[in-house]
Amino acid sequence: MYPPEIVAPMKGELVAKGFEELLDEASVDAAINSTGTVLVVVNSVCGCAAGSMRPGVLHSLDHGKLPAKLTTAFAGVDREAVERARKYMLPYPPSSPSIALFKDGRLMHMIERHHIEGRTADMIADNLKMAYDEYC
């Protein structure tokens, strides 16, 4: 578990851009089971989250089609929410960071940590934009 004051700036990068924090099981259930598209970002303190995942996610928002809802939970902090979100992400194994796009409660697109590591923010943004075009 990371101290909240350490992760606050990392959480703030997404929250400041309109991402809703998922802090418990109920908020995850409500978000994912809503009608329409929902982006769920499992945030992390790691370098790949800072260097490419968060910038890539934010860059992906500069696009014509977007998910109806943007959400995030922080691994190692929002434990209950992350564990619940990962159940919806099955059969993919737990991964931090990771990005999932749901539509009407169904997982449509998944980006795992091994798809983030070694990729640029632009590559992640392009991947997400293609998913937005297909599902949003």
KAJO-V847265 format. One record per residue. RES is the residue in one letter. D_LAST is the distance of its C-alpha to the last C-alpha in whole Angstrom. Layout:
BEGIN
res->RES d_last->D_LAST
res->RES d_last->D_LAST
END
This chain:
BEGIN
res->M d_last->34
res->Y d_last->34
res->P d_last->35
res->P d_last->33
res->E d_last->35
res->I d_last->34
res->V d_last->30
res->A d_last->30
res->P d_last->29
res->M d_last->26
res->K d_last->25
res->G d_last->25
res->E d_last->23
res->L d_last->20
res->V d_last->21
res->A d_last->22
res->K d_last->19
res->G d_last->17
res->F d_last->17
res->E d_last->18
res->E d_last->21
res->L d_last->21
res->L d_last->25
res->D d_last->26
res->E d_last->25
res->A d_last->24
res->S d_last->21
res->V d_last->19
res->D d_last->20
res->A d_last->19
res->A d_last->16
res->I d_last->14
res->N d_last->16
res->S d_last->14
res->T d_last->12
res->G d_last->8
res->T d_last->6
res->V d_last->9
res->L d_last->10
res->V d_last->14
res->V d_last->16
res->V d_last->20
res->N d_last->22
res->S d_last->25
res->V d_last->29
res->C d_last->29
res->G d_last->29
res->C d_last->26
res->A d_last->24
res->A d_last->26
res->G d_last->26
res->S d_last->23
res->M d_last->20
res->R d_last->20
res->P d_last->21
res->G d_last->18
res->V d_last->15
res->L d_last->17
res->H d_last->17
res->S d_last->13
res->L d_last->12
res->D d_last->14
res->H d_last->11
res->G d_last->10
res->K d_last->6
res->L d_last->6
res->P d_last->6
res->A d_last->8
res->K d_last->11
res->L d_last->12
res->T d_last->15
res->T d_last->18
res->A d_last->21
res->F d_last->24
res->A d_last->26
res->G d_last->30
res->V d_last->29
res->D d_last->27
res->R d_last->28
res->E d_last->28
res->A d_last->24
res->V d_last->23
res->E d_last->25
res->R d_last->23
res->A d_last->20
res->R d_last->22
res->K d_last->22
res->Y d_last->19
res->M d_last->18
res->L d_last->21
res->P d_last->22
res->Y d_last->22
res->P d_last->25
res->P d_last->25
res->S d_last->24
res->S d_last->24
res->P d_last->22
res->S d_last->19
res->I d_last->15
res->A d_last->13
res->L d_last->9
res->F d_last->10
res->K d_last->8
res->D d_last->11
res->G d_last->13
res->R d_last->13
res->L d_last->13
res->M d_last->10
res->H d_last->11
res->M d_last->15
res->I d_last->17
res->E d_last->20
res->R d_last->23
res->H d_last->24
res->H d_last->21
res->I d_last->22
res->E d_last->26
res->G d_last->27
res->R d_last->24
res->T d_last->23
res->A d_last->21
res->D d_last->20
res->M d_last->19
res->I d_last->17
res->A d_last->15
res->D d_last->15
res->N d_last->14
res->L d_last->11
res->K d_last->10
res->M d_last->10
res->A d_last->8
res->Y d_last->5
res->D d_last->6
res->E d_last->6
res->Y d_last->4
res->C d_last->0
END
